[in-house]
């Protein structure tokens, strides 16, 4: 089943975030793990029309012009000196979406996603989608435990209003 949790758990899900969750819910049978062994780009391909219908811009490939750069640092005359790429971005630039498949926990890609979203200008929420199961491992639970520890310990404060973890 589709799973999701907003961190910190003391905050409710916004209407805009709920619409993204509904996109995952509508496509769940096509993307659910472990039945479907899709790569993250294949998951994005399935989600794309639904996300675009709610005003998201979605990466179409890995080539230049297909990625979604989100500014991180600005230079002289307000030019963008540094940017990070996102899998998806809300029309207002406040919600960034990252979809991970096999490398979510194996290569700690979820940590990179959290770092990059925290650096992106104007981003308030990170929606992080991971497989419920990958090669016998419960990736959703692993990331959930990490985020729970991060928010409960309060030793590291992120500049985001929240991280929404989705397990597909």
N, C-alpha and C positions, 0 to 999 in steps of 0.2 A: 504494500500500500504506500501511497505517497505520504511522506512525513515532512513536517516542517516545524521550526522553532525559531522565534525571534529572541535574540540576545541584545541587551539584558532582558531577562524575563519579567521585569517590572514595568515594561512598556508594551502597549498594544500595537497590533499590526495596523498600518495605515491602509486606506482604501486603495491607493495606488499599488502598494505591495501586495494586497489581496488579489488584485487583478493579475499580477504576475503569477502568483500561486495558482490561480484558476487556469492559466495557460498550461502550466505543468499538469494540472489535474485533467484537462481536456485531452492531453496527448499521452497520458500516463501509460496506457496499454501498449503504445508504440515504443516507449523509451525505458520502461521499467526493467530493473535488474533483479536477478541475474538472467532473466529470460532473454533479454536483448543485450548483445555484446557490442554496443555502439560506441564509436569514438565520440569525443566531445563535439566535434564539428558536425557529426551526423545527428546528434541530439539537437544542436542549434538549428540545423536544417529543418527538422520537424517542428521545432518551437517557433521558428522565424515568422511565419504568417500570423500566428496568434499574438506574438509580441509586437509586431509591427501594427496590428490592429489597435493596440492600446497605446501607441505612440512611441514605442521603443525603436532605436536604431540597432540593428543586429549585424555583427560581423558576417561577411559573406565568403571569406577565405583568408589565406595568410599572406597574399601578395599586397604590395603597396596599393592603396586606394580601396582595399577590401576590409582593412582593419579600422578600428575605431580608436583614434588617439584621444586621450583625455589629458589636458594640460596638468603639469605638476610644478614646473618652474617657469617664470617669465623673465625676459631679459630687456634689453634696451628697446625703447619704443613699444613696450608691451608685446614683443614677439615671444613665442613659445620656445623656451630653451630646452625643456625636457618634458616628455609626455610618456605615459604608459598606455598600452592598448587594453581595451575591454572587449569582452564578448558581446555585451549589450549595454546600452545606455538609455535611460529615460529621456524623453524629449526635453525636459527641463534640466537635465544634467545632474540630478540629485540622487539617482539610483543607478548603481553599476551592477551588472550581472556577470558572474563568472561561472561557467559550466565546466566541471572536471569529470573525467571518466576514470581510467585506470591509475593515473598518477596522483590522484587527490591526496592520498596518505602515503603511498609508497615513496614518492619523491617530495612529500611535504608541500605540494603545489598550493594547498589551501593557505599555508603561511605566507607564501609569496602574494597570493591574491589579497589577503588581509593587509599586508604591508602596502601594496600598490594602491589599493582603494583608500587607505588612510592618507596617502600622499596626494591623491587626485583633488584638484581644485574644485570646490563646490559640491563634492560628493557627500551625501549624508547617510546613505544606506548601501551596504553591500549585500547582494543576494548571491549566496554561494551554493551551487547545486552540485551534489556528489552522488555517486551510486550508493544505493542501500547496501549492495553486496558486490565485492570485486574479488575474485579468486578465493572465495571462502572467508574473506575478511569483511567485517561490518564497518564499512567506511563512514557511514552516517554516524554511527555510535562513537567511533574514534574522534571525529571532528566535534561532535556534540560534547563529549567529555572535555576536550581541549577548550572549547569556547566557554563551557560552564565554569571550568577552573579559572580561566582568564577573567571572567566577569565577577565571580564570587570573591576571588582574592583581591581584586581592585588594586593590585600592585602596578599594573600597566593600564593606563587610561588611553583609550583610542579616541581620535577626533571624530568618530562616526556616531550618529544617533543610534545605530544598531546594525547588527549582522543577522540576516535571515538565512538559516541553514535549511536547505531543501534536500531531502533524500528521495531519489527516484529509482 
